[in-house]
């Protein structure tokens, strides 16, 4: 399903499946008033991102794949 009119890049999400080299992780991202799951890869192929971490979507590849980076602490 494509997200017509919905911007995914730049949104924050929470890691629900570990992301790392050679792994396809999972993130939950707030979309259209709900939360949806996306397959996730690290934008930097060497990054390892643990479950529970907050990430930012850097690239979106329809229909359900995102490349993410760790969010900067606020």
C-alpha positions as CSV (number, residue, x, y, z in Angstrom):
1,X,0.0,0.0,0.0
2,X,1.5,3.3,-1.0
3,X,1.0,6.3,1.3
4,X,-0.4,8.8,-1.1
5,X,0.0,12.3,0.3
6,X,1.7,11.1,3.5
7,X,5.3,12.0,4.2
8,X,7.2,9.2,5.9
9,X,10.7,10.6,5.6
10,X,11.6,12.7,8.7
11,X,9.2,10.9,11.0
12,X,10.4,9.3,14.2
13,X,9.7,5.7,15.0
14,X,10.4,3.1,17.7
15,X,12.5,0.0,16.9
16,X,10.5,-3.3,17.6
17,X,12.9,-5.6,15.8
18,X,16.7,-5.2,16.0
19,X,18.3,-3.4,13.1
20,X,21.9,-4.1,12.0
21,X,24.2,-5.4,9.3
22,X,22.6,-8.3,7.5
23,X,19.4,-7.9,9.5
24,X,16.0,-6.7,8.4
25,X,14.6,-5.0,11.5
26,X,11.2,-3.5,12.2
27,X,10.1,0.0,13.3
28,X,6.7,1.3,14.3
29,X,6.0,4.8,12.8
30,X,3.0,7.1,13.4
31,X,1.0,7.4,10.2
32,X,-2.5,8.8,9.5
33,X,-3.5,8.9,13.2
34,X,-2.3,5.4,13.9
35,X,1.0,3.4,14.1
36,X,2.2,1.1,11.3
37,X,5.0,-1.4,11.0
38,X,7.8,-1.0,8.4
39,X,10.7,-3.3,7.5
40,X,13.8,-1.3,8.5
41,X,17.5,-1.2,7.5
42,X,20.2,1.1,8.9
43,X,21.1,4.0,6.6
44,X,24.7,3.5,7.7
45,X,25.3,-0.2,6.9
46,X,27.5,-0.6,10.0
47,X,25.0,0.7,12.5
48,X,23.3,-1.6,15.1
49,X,20.1,-0.3,16.6
50,X,18.5,-2.1,19.5
51,X,14.8,-2.7,20.3
52,X,13.3,0.3,22.0
53,X,15.5,2.9,20.4
54,X,14.0,6.0,18.7
55,X,15.0,6.4,15.0
56,X,14.3,8.9,12.2
57,X,13.2,7.7,8.8
58,X,15.8,8.9,6.2
59,X,14.6,7.0,3.1
60,X,11.3,5.4,2.2
61,X,10.9,2.6,-0.4
62,X,7.3,1.7,-1.0
63,X,5.4,-0.1,0.1
64,X,6.9,-1.0,3.6
65,X,10.6,-0.5,3.7
66,X,12.5,2.4,5.4
67,X,16.1,3.2,6.0
68,X,16.6,4.8,9.5
69,X,19.2,6.5,11.6
70,X,19.3,6.8,15.4
71,X,17.4,9.9,16.6
72,X,19.5,12.6,18.3
73,X,18.7,12.9,22.0
74,X,16.6,15.9,22.9
